[in-house]
């Protein structure tokens, strides 16, 4: 009895990202790293501004800018979760390309 070759699934054809050969993946990782650095600075600043809002006059324009920057970073985190689940994982034997094993 001959084994039939595995047909490529929809995931492997359209969504699987090869971390070694994908330029958009590399660019995404750089943007995500920069967003992480921005978040490291923005979080303490936002906390301090919250204390200042209780003591001093509220600065609406600064609050809106901080809100939208935090919202953009939160959306980037959600996108990164999806990208991580779609990226092949390096194992001892090569790249793991099965979605069930990646998840």
Secondary structure, DSSP 8 states (H G I E B T S, - for coil): ---------HIIIII-B-TTT-HHHHHHHHHHHHHHHHHHHHHHHHHHHHHHHHHS---HHHHHHHHHHHHHHHHHHHHHHHHHHTB-EEETTEEE--HHHH-
